[in-house]
Amino acid sequence: MFEVQRLGQVPYESTWDRQKELVQQIDTGVVHNQLLLLEHPHTITLGRGSHSENLLHTSEQYQKMGVDLVEIDRGGDVTYHGPGQLVGYPIFHLGERGNGAHQYLRDLEEMIICALKYWGIKGSRKEKYTGVWVEDRKIAAIGVKFNRGRVRKGYITSHGFAFNVNTNLHYFDLIVPCGIQEFGVTSLEKVLGQKVEMNEVMTQMIQATEKVFGWETIKNR
């Protein structure tokens, strides 16, 4: 079972703090698994595997553009978050499923692929890369952290996926997204040729999570 929180647009760092709190609460059994669905203001994050050359401007220049720069503890390289992008943070105890880290990444990709089918879009994986693609353009990035439980056996996940829905793709020109130079990015809006209601996308992602993980959603009280 998991509980969904639709949070609207929230600052990156406050949500990062919230994830850390939830990891501890899930570890001690205070709350159920959580799926946070939200948007961020313009933010560029640098994962543990990031390379400085994938930042195409200085921190001062990003600040003048109204873009926050945040170093974080997830895996992966440099990526962009912003309005119109659906960010999902599954805070899940994997011990309940018995699957390892590699399978969890494939499950997150499968969630996006399942959701895209609702709009008749074929999402796919690309060898050597994590994420979801539509042809040769990346529509969703994935970067996670596996937190070892102190009380419960197994890992508790944090961070998650960034699904370009109505995202302004020009902001990706400020970086080398995930360090990948040979392929571009896309969005649901660009593929369909029209904007998509974010709540509709959230609903599809919740249903995809239920399908892939085999869990029921806890109805909001």
RAUR-V768040 format. One record per pair of residues at least 12 apart in sequence whose C-alpha atoms are under 7 Angstrom apart, sorted by the first residue. I is the first residue (numbers start at 1). GAP is how many residues later the second one is. D is the distance in whole Angstrom. If there is no record, write none. Layout:
i->(I,I)
gap->(GAP,GAP)
d->(D,D)
//
This chain:
i->(1,1,1,1,1,1,2,2,2,2,2,2,2,2,3,3,3,3,3,3,4,4,4,5,5,5,6,6,6,7,7,8,8,9,9,9,9,10,10,10,11,11,12,19,23,23,27,27,27,27,28,33,33,33,34,34,34,35,35,35,35,36,36,36,37,37,37,37,38,38,38,39,39,39,39,39,39,40,40,40,41,41,42,42,42,42,42,42,43,43,43,43,43,43,44,44,44,44,44,44,44,44,45,45,45,45,45,45,45,46,46,46,46,46,46,47,47,47,47,47,47,47,47,48,48,48,48,48,48,49,49,49,50,50,50,51,54,54,54,54,55,55,56,56,73,74,74,74,74,75,75,75,76,76,77,77,78,78,78,79,79,80,82,83,84,84,84,84,85,85,85,85,85,85,86,86,86,86,87,87,87,88,88,88,89,89,89,89,90,90,90,90,91,91,91,92,92,93,93,93,94,94,94,95,95,95,107,109,109,111,111,111,111,112,114,115,115,115,122,130,136,137,137,137,137,138,138,138,139,139,139,139,139,140,140,140,140,141,141,141,142,142,142,143,143,143,144,144,144,144,145,145,145,146,164,164,164,165,165,165,165,166,166,166,166,166,167)
gap->(31,32,214,215,216,217,30,31,32,33,213,214,215,216,29,30,31,32,214,215,30,31,32,30,31,32,30,31,32,30,31,30,31,29,30,31,32,29,30,31,29,30,28,139,68,133,122,123,124,125,123,58,59,60,56,57,58,53,54,55,56,52,53,54,49,50,51,52,48,49,50,43,44,45,46,47,48,41,42,43,41,42,24,25,26,39,40,41,24,25,26,37,38,39,23,24,25,26,34,35,36,37,24,25,26,27,33,34,35,24,25,26,31,32,33,24,25,26,27,28,29,30,31,24,25,26,27,28,29,26,27,28,26,27,28,26,24,121,122,125,120,121,118,119,72,69,70,71,85,68,69,70,67,102,101,102,99,100,101,98,99,92,85,84,80,81,82,83,77,78,79,80,81,82,76,77,78,79,74,75,76,72,73,74,69,70,71,72,67,68,69,70,65,66,67,64,65,62,63,64,60,61,62,58,59,60,105,22,23,94,97,98,101,20,94,89,90,93,12,12,47,46,47,48,49,46,47,48,24,25,46,47,48,21,22,23,24,20,21,22,18,19,20,16,17,18,13,14,15,16,12,13,14,12,22,23,24,22,23,24,31,21,22,23,29,30,20)
d->(7,7,5,5,6,6,6,5,5,7,7,7,5,6,7,6,5,6,6,5,6,5,6,6,5,6,6,5,6,6,5,5,6,6,4,5,7,6,5,7,6,6,6,6,6,6,6,7,6,6,6,6,5,7,6,5,6,7,6,4,6,6,5,6,7,6,5,7,6,5,7,6,6,7,6,6,6,6,5,6,5,6,7,5,6,6,4,7,5,5,6,6,5,6,7,6,5,6,7,6,5,6,6,5,6,7,6,6,6,6,5,6,6,5,7,6,5,6,5,5,5,5,6,7,6,6,5,6,7,6,5,5,6,4,6,7,7,6,5,6,5,7,6,5,7,6,5,5,7,5,6,6,6,7,5,6,6,5,7,5,6,6,7,6,7,6,4,4,7,6,5,5,6,5,6,5,6,6,6,4,6,6,5,6,6,5,5,7,7,6,7,6,6,5,5,5,5,6,4,7,6,6,6,6,5,6,7,6,6,7,5,6,6,7,6,5,6,6,6,6,6,6,5,5,6,6,4,6,6,6,6,5,5,7,5,4,6,6,5,7,6,4,6,6,5,6,7,6,5,5,6,5,6,7,7,5,6,5,5,6,7,6,7,5,6,7,6)
//
